Amino acid sequence: MCGIVGYVGENRATPILINGLLKLEYRGYDSAGLAVVENGNLAVMKNKGRVSNLEELDGINNLTSTIGIAHTRWATHGRPSAENAHPHMDNSKTFAVVHNGIIENYNELKDFLISKGYTFYSQTDTETIPNLIHYYFSRDEKDDGDKFLRAVRSACNDLKGSYAIEVISNLSPNECIVVRKDSPLVVGVGTNENYIASDIPAILPFTKNFYLLDDNELTVIKKDSVFFYDNSLEQHNKAIKNIEWDALSAEKDGYEDYMLKEIFEQPNSIRETIGSRLKLGEECNFDDLEFSKEYLENLNKIYIVACGTAMHAGLVGKNIIEKLCKIPVTVDIASEFRYRDPLVDEKTLCIYITQSGETADTIAALKLAKSKGSKTLAISNVIGSSITREADYSIYTHAGPEIAVASTKAYTSQVVLLAILAIHFAEILEASDKETLENLKTDILDLPTKIGAVLDNLDDLKEFAKKIYTEKDMFFLGRGTDYNVALEGSLKLKEISYIHSEAYAAGELKHGPIALIENGVTVIGIITDSKLVEKTISNMQEVITRGAKTLVITNQNLPNTHFDYVIDIPNTSSLISPILSVIPLQLLAYYISKYKGLDVDKPRNLAKSVTVE
Ligand code: F6R
């Protein structure tokens, strides 16, 4: 949930660490801190609140050290406060640690350390780590150059749970040791300087060359070297990976907020998702997949498992796969799937969708399906993310870094990728006629231009947002795949405007929710499926009769109706219409949040990547 940055080099560490933290505030923002080795001692500075509160601390600008670690926190153990902020030190102030993740056995470790005379000053699980390192360090009688590394290794062997940690020590002032397990961490390589981060954008302005660390790999970083060790402290080599994201794409690029930037990036992110996978007149091409016709024919079902917005993308994907491939698809919430003892086996293909690739429930759900013999396919936006190391197959959305907490471009890219995957499977299975597939390919290739048209036509949407931004409740209605979009529109609104909203399959209205419709309530309808137009219109009429204010998003020529606002979007196959109809809903949530004066990019209580249960 939190963000980590580190630096070992020739320049002053503090400005580099702060710069990195500012880019990582979307991962956690209730406190921030840093530690450097200053004149032979560890200097730790931390403060509650945003990184700007850390920057304001007296003396922080006087730090001259060229090595340091830093952290921005989203509280899990212990309330947000300066004491609970990272870095944490051991009692002797010899080791400083920052940590992402959760140490599940921290109570046990804390009791053990207390029994050995250690005192704890915070309520965090993290504080056990520097003290454990000190415990092992002080008992190691061999005083060679590897003593620090051995102590970190021994401490990590005692930790249960997930972690990405950075450790520095005043006894070893030229090196930083880092380790990850089920939590992201990369090392960025420079000339006479190296960087560490939990997320690539934090250090992208400094380098494009990265080592993507593996679980349990101990890494020793000095200014001119990076060494990798396994648990037996055997050294090994590792290839550098060049990440092509440019630094600017990780910045706001002139937009007021990341979310707005990311919404407007969608024509381009979708082009990137399509890439060379889909061309007219050719079969779809996935270099990394090797599903045979026999394997796909033998499948009983496909499971799509994810959380939140990614799960909503899965619902749209279910419709496309079932229609094109004639394979039943079940969509499940990862936190439910993992405890449901799901009926999956080697005749089930399990697809996991996760923008970050780090969502704890989704990863656990994948591990479970694997243990039951089913093949697993991860769809992620982050190359080398944890889930892609666990999955049998991984494919990437290539939507570029998504910084705003509320997911927008990742969702549309996930749906596009699912559509291309469905066509790919249908081609292998020969389950749909060529014309249907070719028409869908044309519609997918036209999406970037059509999204551009939606983004050019925002005046009515802004006006409607202004009318309704003070409301307390709203409803979203749709049928078929429009219902899936209603779910996503409602989630977006809740997340960033804090307005309560519900999404219903329009036909369910009279089975209960219509009791809530009264004079002045806002109802948003999505109508894009020609076969269902009349049905949804009649549901909308029912709410108008009861005094509702209405906005309709449609690609149909609607008969004369009494809707207050109609947002027309370009026509496309109903299978992929959510990619267009979701955009006005993303923007509606955005404008409402802005009118309310809220922090769009960092909604309260939410973090970008949910790496704990
Ligand atoms: C909503 C949102 C969340 C995420 C969910 C899964 O805007 O962003 O609902 O979709 O937390 O995250 P990933 O896709 O990283 O697994």
Residues whose N, C-alpha, C, O or C-beta is under 5 A from the ligand:
A	BS01	F6R	C307 G308 T309 A310 I353 T354 Q355 S356 G357 T359 V405 A406 S407 K608 V610
